Amino acid sequence: MGFCSAAVAGAAGQTNPAPQITPPLRPACACSRGGGGEGFLEIYREVTAHFPVRGNLVPDAHLAALLRQHGVRRLYTVDRDFRKFNFLEVADPFA
């Protein structure tokens, strides 16, 4: 489990060379775990189970898993890699 803490920024116009970290540490925020929240990892594994995910396909797989988690079935993009995700209907926005 990761941990995060909120940074306290200085007032407008003030320079603060090192932001202070507010204690205590708490379990990592969803934003530091890559977004997605509850059940995301299981969905990601399901979405990527049929082919190797590496290189440029990693962020595409992450986005595809988020789309699936939120019930999005159609994606308008010119990126052909999204056609690998069988639950997505990929449409060219310029066609």
Order of alpha helices (4+ residues) and beta strands (2+ residues): beta-beta-beta-beta-alpha-alpha-beta-beta
